[in-house]
Amino acid sequence: MSDNVAIYAVIFVVAITLFFWTIYRRFGLLLLGRPENRFDNLGRRFWNMLVYAFGQRKVVSKPFGINHFVLFWCFMILFAANTAFLFSGLFPDYINFSKLPTGLYFALAFLFDIISALALAAVIAALVRRAFFAPPHIGGLSRDAVTILVAVAVLMIAYFGLHGSEIAQGKEAAARFMPVSSLAAMFLSGASASVTSFFWWVHAIVLLAFLNYLPYSKHMHILTAIPNCFFRRLGKANTQPREEFKKGNIYGVGRVDQFTWKGLFDAYACTECGRCSDACPATFTGKPLDPQKVVHDIKANLLKNGPLIKRKKAPVLSLIGLAQKGSIEDEVIWECTTCYACVEVCPVFIEQFPRIIDMRRNLVEMEARFPEQLLTFFENMEQRYNPYGMAAAERTKWATEIEVKPFEAGKTEYLFWVGCVGAFNARNRVITIAIARILNAAGVSWGTLGREEKCCGDSLRRLGNEYVFDRFAKDNIQLFEAKGVKKVITECPHCYNVFKNDYLQYGVVLEVYHHTVFIDKLLKEGKLKLSTTKDWGNVLFHDSCYLGRYNDIYDQPRRVVAQATGRQLTEMKRHHNQSFCCGGGGGRMWMEETIGKRINAARIEEALSKDPQTICVCCPYCMTMFEDGLKDKNLEEKVRVFDVAEIVARSLK
């Protein structure tokens, strides 16, 4: 073995040993997390990995995502070339692409040459973007980003220098198949073997250094993003895990090792693309919540406390409550509207807001630590079974204007679940009556629970009060079973989601319809006749988060409104799965916004840019938020807000 090979062998062994030692230490911390099964449906998981990791389906949905797609595939293809390069330094007489059949070698030489040029161009584009056109949440020319991008650029330049000098010396048989390296050879005419050796060593040292830097940088996602797509949640993140209440149990997450291993793996997989931050209504309106930062703080806390916890020692950094890296302040946790936008846009399927609910649950159940304004809400729910603190008799006041029958087992087909807002809020009572009139007009067999109806528990669960939610769920399920309820029509998307998804954890399968879906069904069956003579003006439609992103219901309400108005709807700038929250979800309906701009104000401004005469919604929370936003601008007489059901009821022949 020559001296150069011996020196390289020492450097190679040290670098590779350090790399695997770092990987062992970092990935070993994942074992601290709670168990979670993400190994089911292996075929489907493998397909997801192909589509979303290798196909970069979510990445290319954004304009600059094409550049990342190019860089990703350049990296994947050059991985083979660089692996061979590293081992050829150890065994130069045995490992070398030039020893392959001539045709195959020439094809690979051409491929690697073109791909290296594409990689260099993509790196330059990324540097220019960060320097001059950086979106607010990608960090601009941060030290970490510049280090990685410059390292990749140096690798490509060293590649062209190495092969260009060999071509200049007449030592490269595939020279005519390497156009970019041949161009480099023009600038390296007369290059000696020492020049080739220089570029070889630059490539080797930078490549090994790059490998060891990865686990310590944000580009750790190069190692974790692909498996995170494999381990993604196969269904929607439209419910939280149920926890049994037993003495001595710990509820929610108050310490980093109380997350599941997948929750911890998410923290390693973040690409820092900033898409979750761009989509978050709280971040957009100047709140302290930034979903990307929450994920980073979980990772920082794990790296700080994980080794100590592994050695059975106490953590030194609190996961919740401190204004420093690796800890998440209380107010950050309570600003989330659980709108699902962060999860929807994440290209590697990180579940940001479910981690926030995990921490809410711990604060409520283990520490009784929550915003003071929620105290009244929790008391009203426990004492009067509704967020308003109203007596049960008030639930039926909306029914004074229309005949309403009680649900009777064996006689009534559908239970109309009115919901708390639909029963107690004066504006939304109008919507409740509209739905009742539509059901009567279609000849539907329906009834209500009247005074027996309680809150479904949605806000309780999203605010982390799992104990009271559990009680409400069991009481409602017991009532459903006693009454023989099998089919439910809901006014509110939040009630719809609870019955359809949350109650499944209790073994209850209901046939649940949101009222817009049910009206669409009635229209398809020809059970409703509508007139389109009323002029609604420019009708703008707003998607409910819990109907849309949570349950993929987008088309039915649009079809209904289009049929009732006889005209095409106008879409918001952000609509369908990119829709912007009204600000009422995640329990925020019962809390005041005291920081930054009001979320409903931001959405109203977006709506007004379309010059609507009618804004159409399909959620009681959205109704309240939109009308409040218009009142703040003194526009409630100029722009009217209607629920889908109101438009249909007014269009009935």
N, C-alpha and C positions, 0 to 999 in steps of 0.2 A: 504494500500500500504506500503510495507516495505521501510526502509530507502534507500536501494540500488536502488530499482525501482524508488523512488522519485528523487534521485540524477541523475539517468540515464535519467529520463523524462525531467529534466531541461536541461541537456546537449543535448539531442536529439532535443528538441524544439528550443534551441538557434542555433544549428548547421544547422538544416533544414531551419530555418528562414533566417539565413545568406546566405545559398546556394541560395534560391529562390530570395532573395534580389539582390544578385550578378547577377543572371541570368536575372532578370528584368532590371537591370541597363545596362548590356552589350548588351542584345538583343534588348532593347529599342532603342539603337543607330542606329540599322538597319533602323528604320523608317525615319531617316534623308535622306536616299538615294532616288534617283529618282525612280518613279514607273517602273516596268517591269513585264510583264505577264509571270509567270512561273507556272501557274496553269492549262494550257491547257493539253489535252490528258492525263488525270489522269491515265487511265489504263496503257498506255505505260510508264508513269513515275513510277508507282508502280512496273512494271516489271523491269525497269532499276535499281530501288533501290534493288530489290531482287537479281539481277544478280551481280551488281557491289559493293553494300554495304554489303549485307549479303553473297553473293557468292564470294566476294573479287576477281573478275575475273582479274582485272588489277594488283592487289597486288601479286597474285601467279605467274604472268608472270616472276617475278624475283626470283632467287634461294632462297634468304632469306625470300621471301614473304610467304613461307610456315610457317615459325615461327610466322609471324604476323597473318596469318590465324588461327593458333592454339590459339594464345593469344586472338584474337578477339572473337572466339567462346567460349573459356573458360570464357571470360568476360560476354558474352551474357547469357550463361547457369547459371553462378554463380550469375548473377544479381537477379535471382529469389530467390536463396538461401540466398543472403545477404539482400534482401528486407525483407524476412521473419524473418531473424535473427534480424534486427533492430527493427521490430515491436514486436517480441517475448519478447524483453527486457521490453516493455511497458505492454504487456498482456501475461505474461508467462503461464497463465492457459488456454488461448484460442488459441494463435497462436503458433503452434509447429508442425513440420512435423511428429513427432511421433504419433500425434492424427489422422493421415490419416490411411486408411486401411493398414493392415500389409504388404501385397504384394507390394503395391505402395510405402509405406515408405521405405521398404528394397531396392527397385529398385532405388529410389531417393538417398538413402544413398550411394549406390554403385556408382551411376553416379557422385555425387558431390565429392566423395572421389577421383575417378580417374581423374576427370576434374581438381581438385585442384592440383593434382600431375603434370598433364600436364602443368598447368599454371606456377607452380614453375619451371619446367624444361625450359619452354619457356623464362621466365624471366632471368634465369641463362645464357641461350644461348645468349640472347640479351645483357646482361652485358659483357659477354666474347667477343662478336663481337665488341662492342663499345670500349672495353679496348685494344684489340689486332688486330682487323681486320676492323676497321671502315673506310668506304669510306670517301673521303674528305668532303662531304657535309652533313653528318648526325651529326657532332658535337662531336663525341667521347663521353667521359664520362663527359658530361656537367652536371652542378648542377641540372638542371631541369629533365633531363633524369634519372639521378641516384636517385633523390628523388622519382620519380614515380615508377621506377622499384623496388627500395628497399621497398617502401610502399606496393606494390603488393606482394613481397616476404614475408614481415612480416605478411600480411594478411593470406597467405597460411600456413605459419609456425604456426601462432596462431590457425588457423583452426585445423591443425593436433594435436597441443598441447591440444586444448580444447577437441576434441573427443578422442584423445589418453588417456588423464587422466580419462575421463568418462569410457572408456573401461577398463582401469586398475582398476577402482573402481567397475566394474561390473554393471554400470548404463546404459550401451548402449545396447539396445535390438538387434540392427542391427550390432553388432560387427563383426560377421563372413562375412558380406557383405561390410566391410570397410577395405580392405587389407592394405592400406597405414597408416591409423589411427591405425590399430592394430599393425603395425610395430612400430609406435611412442609409443604405449602403453608399449612396451617392455623396452623402456628407461624411462618410467614414472611409473614403478611398485612402489606401495606404495604411489602414489600421493594422497594428501588429497583434500578435497573440495576447499581449498584455492588456490590450483594450478589450478583447473578448473576455479575458479573465476578470477584468474590472467589472464589466456589466454582469457577468455570471454571479460574482460575489454580492454585488448590490441587490440583484434579484433574490438570491438565497437569503441574505440577512434580513431584507425588508419583509420577505414572505414569512419567515419564522417569527419575526417581531410582530407582524400583523396578526398572526395566528394567536400569539400570547396576549396581545392587546385586546382582542375581541371580547373575552369574558368580562373585562373590566370596563367596557364601553357600552354605549347605547346600541351598538351594532351586535350585541350579544344575540339580538333577534335573528341574526343569520343562522344561529345554531338552534333556536327555539321556535321560530315562526312556523316552520313546516310541521313539526309535531303538534304545535298548538292548533293548527287547522285540522289535524287528524283527531285531536281530542276535543274538538268543539262540541258544544251542546247540540244534540241532534234536533231537538224541538226548539220552541220559542222560550225565551227567558221571561215567560209571562206569569210565573208563580215563584214563590220562595219555598225552600225546604221546610217541611213541618218538623217541629221539635216537640218531643214528649216531655211533659212537665213532671219531673221526679225530684225528690229531695236530693240535694247535693249536685245536681246537674249545672253545667255552665251553659248559658243561652247566648246565642249570637257570637260575635267576635270582639273581644276586648284585648286580645294578645295575638301576635302575628301567627303563632303556631295553632291558633284556633280556626284559621281558614282551612279549607280543604287543600289538598296538594295541588289541585287544578287552579284554585284561586291564587296560590303562590306561583305556579307556573305561568299564569297570565302576566304576573309582574315581570317575569324574565322575558316574555315574548313581545313586550311593547316596542314598536318600531319608531316611536316619537314622531309620527307623521302629523300629529295635531288634528286629525279629522274629528276625533271625539270632542275636543275643545271647541273646534269651529262649529260643531252641531249643537253643543250644549246651550240651552236657553239661559241657564244661570251664568255661565261664563260670558255669554254674549251681552248680557245686561249688567256686567260689572260686579257680579257676586264673587265671593272668595272661592267658590267651588270651581275647580278645573279638573275634569275627570282624568286627564293625562297625568296631572300632578299627584292625584290620589294613588294611581297605579305606581308611580315612581316612589312615593313615600312608603308604600307597602314593601316594595323591593328594598329600599334603603333600610327599613326597619328589620327586614329579614336578614340582611347581610350584617347588620349591627348586633342584633339579638340572637340570631339563629345559632351561631357557634356556642354562645353561652347556654342557651336552652338545651342544646345537644349534650352539653356537659353537666346538665341538671343544675345550672346556676340561674339566678334571677335575671330577667331582662334589665338593661340599664336605660332603655329608651321607651317611653310610653307610646303605644300605637296611636292613642287618641288623646287630644287635649293640649298639645304643645305647639308653639309657633316656630318649629324648626324642622329641618329636613329629616324625614323618617317618621314624623308624627303628624296626625291629621287633626286640625282644630275642630272643636265641636260645631261651630257655626257652618263649617264646610259641609259636614255630614247632614245638617238639617236644611240646606238650601236645595237639595236635589228634588226635582219634580217627578222622578222615575219615568221620564217620557220615552225612554228606550232609544233615543237618538244616538247615544254614544255607542251602544252595542250594535245598532243597525249599520253604522258606517265603518266600524273597525274592520280593517282588512284581514286581521288575524284572529278575530272572534274573541277578543278579551271581553269579559263581563264586568264592566265598571260599576254600574248602578246596583247590581245585586250585592257587591261587596259593601256598598254604602248601607244598604238595608241590613246586612249582617251586623254592622257596627251600631246602627240605630237600635237593633234588637238588644244588643248587650247593654247599651246605655239605659234603655227603658227597663229591661227585666232585671238586670244585675245591679244597677247603680241608681235607678230612679232619677236619672239625669237627662233632662230634656228641657226645651224652651218653656218658659213660664206660661206662655199663652196656650200651650197644649194642655195645661192642667185642667182648664174648664172643659175642653173637648173630651179628655179622658173621663172626667167625672160625669159629663152628660151621657156618654156612651154606657158607662157602668150603671148609672142610676136610672136613666130614661130610655136606654137602648137606641138613641139617635144623637147625632152631633149637635142638634139645636137645643136639647134639653126640654123638648116639648112633651106634653102629655100624650099618651097613646090615642086619646079621643080625637086629637087634632089631625091624626092621619087620614081621617075620612071626610074632612071638611070639603075637599075638592069635589067630592061626589054629590054635593047638594044640587049641582046643575045638570046632572045626568043620572039615569038609573044605573046603578051598579049592583051586581049580584055577588054574594059571597061564593068562593070556590067550594064546590061540593064533590066529595070523592065519588067517582063512578058516574057523575052527571056532567061535570064541567071538563072540557078538554084542555084548555090553556089557563095557566095562572098568569095574570098580569101583575108583575112585580113592579109596584109604583116607585119604590125607593124613597129615601129620606128627602132628597132635594125635590123630587117630584111631588111629594106629599106636603111638605112644610114651607117651601119657598113659593111666594105668591106668583112670581113670574113663571116659574116652571110648572105650577098647577095648571096653567093654561095649556101647556104641552101635554100634560097628563090627560086632560079632558079631550084634547084633539085625538090622542091615540085611542081613547075609549070610543069616540064617535066613529073613527075609521073601522075599529073592530066590529062595532054594531052594524055599520053600513055594509060590511062584507059578510055579515051573518055568522061571525065566529063565535063559538061557544067558549066564553071566558068568564073569569071571576077573580076577585082579589081576596087577600087575607084580612083586609080591613085593619082593625086595631091589633090583630095578632102579628102583623108584620113588624119585624125588627130590622135594624141596619144589617146589610150583608157583611160588613166588616172590612171592606176594602182599605179604607184609610188607616184602620187599626193595624193591619198587616204591613202596609207600606211604611208606616211610622215606627214599626218595630215592636208594637204592643201585641206580641204573639199570644200571650196568655189570654187576653180578653177576646182576641180574634178567635182563638180556639173555642172559647165558650160560646161565642155567637154562632160559629159554624155548626157546632154540635146541636145547639138549640134549633137553628133553622132547618137542619137536616132532619131532626126528630119531628119537627112540625110538617115538613114535606112528606115524610113517610106516613105520618098519621093521617094526613089529608089525601094521600094518594097522588101527590103531584109528580107528574112525569115530564110535562112540557111547560116551559116558562118563557114569557115574553118580557123583556126588560126595557125600561125607558133609558137607563144609564149604561154606557159602555163599561163603567167600573163594576157595576153589579153583574153585567154580562160576563166579564172576565173572571170574576170571583166564582160564579156558579159553574162556568164552563171549565175552568182550569184549577182554581184553588181547591174547590170542593172535591175534585177527583182524588185528592190525597186522603179523603175520608171514605173512599170507596163508593161515592155517589156519582152516577152517570145520568145527567139530565139532558133533555133535548132543549137547548137554550137558543132563543132568537133575540137579537137586538131588534128594536121596533122597525128600524129602517130595512133590515133584512126581511122581516116578516111582511112589511108593506110591499116590498119588491115581489115577494112570493105571491101575495094576493093579486097584484097587478098581472103577473104572469098567468095566473089561473083565471083571469077575467072576472074576479069577484069585486073589483072596484071600477067605477066609471068616473073619469075625471074630465073636467072642462078646463081649457087653457085660455079662457077669455080674459082673466085677470092679468094686468100688466105688472110684473114684478121688477121691471127695469133690469139693470145689469146685475145678475145674480152671481155672487162670489161664494165659492165653497171652501170650508175649512175642515181638514181631517182631524178627527179625534185621535190622540195617541193610543188610547186603550182599545179603540176599535180598529185602527189602522195597523200601526207597527206591532201591537200586541197580538192581533188576531187576523191580520191580512184582509180586513173588510174595507175595500175601497170603491168597488164598482157599484154595489147595490144602492147605496144612498145617492150616488150620482145619477144612476138610471131613474130612480124614483123622482128626483127633483126635475130632471130633464123632461120626464113624461108629464109631471104636474104643471110645469111652467111653459112647456112647449118650446123651449129654447136651449141652446147650448150654455153650459155653465162656464164661468170665467174661473181660471185656476189662480191660486196664490203663486207668488214667485217660488215659495217652497211648499210642495204639496206631495201627496201620496206618502211614500215611506221617507221622504225628506222633509215632511211637514214640520212646522215649528210649534212648540207647545203653547197652550194658552196660559200656563202657569198654575193650574189648579190641581194637578195630579200629585201623587206621593204624599198626600195629606196637606199640601200647601194651600188647599182650598180653605183650611181652617186656621191659617197663619197669615200674618201681615208681612209684606215685603218692606223691609226697612233699609236695605242696602242696595245701592245702584238703581238702575232703571227698573220699573215694573215690567215683568215679562209680558203681561197682556197689553201694555202700552206699545211695546216693540212689535207685537203681532198686529195690533190695530194699525200702526203706521204702515206696515207692509200691506195690509188690506186696503187702506185708503189710497195707496199708490195705483190701485186698479180702478179707482173711481166707481165703487159699487153703489147701487141703491138698496140692494138686499144682500145681507151676509147670511149664508145658510150654515147651520151647525147641526150636530146630532148628539150632543152631550150636555147635560144640565150644568156641568162645571164650565164648559166652553161658553154656554149662554150667559152665565153670570159674569165671566171674565170679559167677554166682548161688550156686553152692555155697560159694565163699569168703565171700560176703556173709552167707549164712545161718550159717556157722560162726562168723563174728565176733560174731553175735548169739546164739549157742548155740541155734539153732533148727533145726539140720539134721535132728533126729529128728522134729520136729513138722511141718515143711514139706519135702516131697520134690521134687526137681527131676528131670524126665525129658525125654529127647528124644522127639520124635514117633515115631521108629522103635522105641524101647523100649516105648511104650504099645501100638503095633500088634503088636509081637512077643509081648507078654504077652497080647494079645487073640486071637491066632491059634487057630482051632479045631483 
